[in-house]
Amino acid sequence: MATNNAINYRPISWFVYPSIDTDDQTGDGTGISPFFDTTKFLIGGATFFGHQIGAPVAGYYMINAQVTFGNVAAHTAASINILNTTTGEQSTPCECNPSVLKDSSDKFMLSTQAVFYLNVGDFIGVTCVVSGGAKTVDLLSGIASEPLTWFSGAILI
């Protein structure tokens, strides 16, 4: 807090996405951690390590994620959640049946958001699972101006 009782707010935020599709991920219920290799922005000292972001200061963070899957012709279950990889704390998974939600080209997307308290040095990431089908699935990246899979967050006051 400043001497005039004003709150010194340090903006911390990020938006990262994969630059290429990740093909042939198992669709048998094995966990998948998307690899985010491109930053649209990384502000305020957050640390970026591909699968996860490190918190530069302690506080409450609003975390958002979206994963777009391809090749989900017969899969019957999918979920996405946000995971504090340091403590093991995780959000409630967003779950659905992709065979009902997929489009005509066998693609569908899941998104989720959660508020986490992160300590300095805690890392946060995204995990997802697709199951109930024999084929592998793809994680689709999209294009830089319109990513289909992404991970973002910002500190809350």
Steps between C-alpha positions, in 0.01 A plus 500: 500500500628845413551775758178665381309175576457421131532136403799434279357267237744297293328363191587137431341322207572257218355346188682203348412251228656217298643591158436156346246221545591214731393191309435144614446549871352195668121496517494224761466711815868592536557859619624753244679825586491737204838650409471877471803629313389847390417806708256763385591694814681430826480797736625563852760231551299181452735215403414294193613136471300343214253293700465745787525858628679601822355762732738792571305621806253344741136577441172392348511432127217457249610215272333416165567220254356362179599185314373413154511133408492337158440141394237429768270287286388246763638627831240518775672695780729801524608736776722802556624642827756740638769362729741660744794274417685611815230411757279260303190716550272486199180655373179303462530338157272618221370175352291413194426241233690604185304265273193716569675840480741449209453677169476334158882479476533316836626807693380639830627737767489512877571805713521565870595766751583506868640726771813370674706639784861463384811549709820642353649228282184288470443366150162467334414291194223340297417130481242324288381147438308341213371143526242254378633461147763292327659776291761754604398866528668820387539826691441777247697824515321723249682803363682779685221752449238250619642225721269204561686373807624751755582569866465839665489658841532816703551593861195633682527770764 
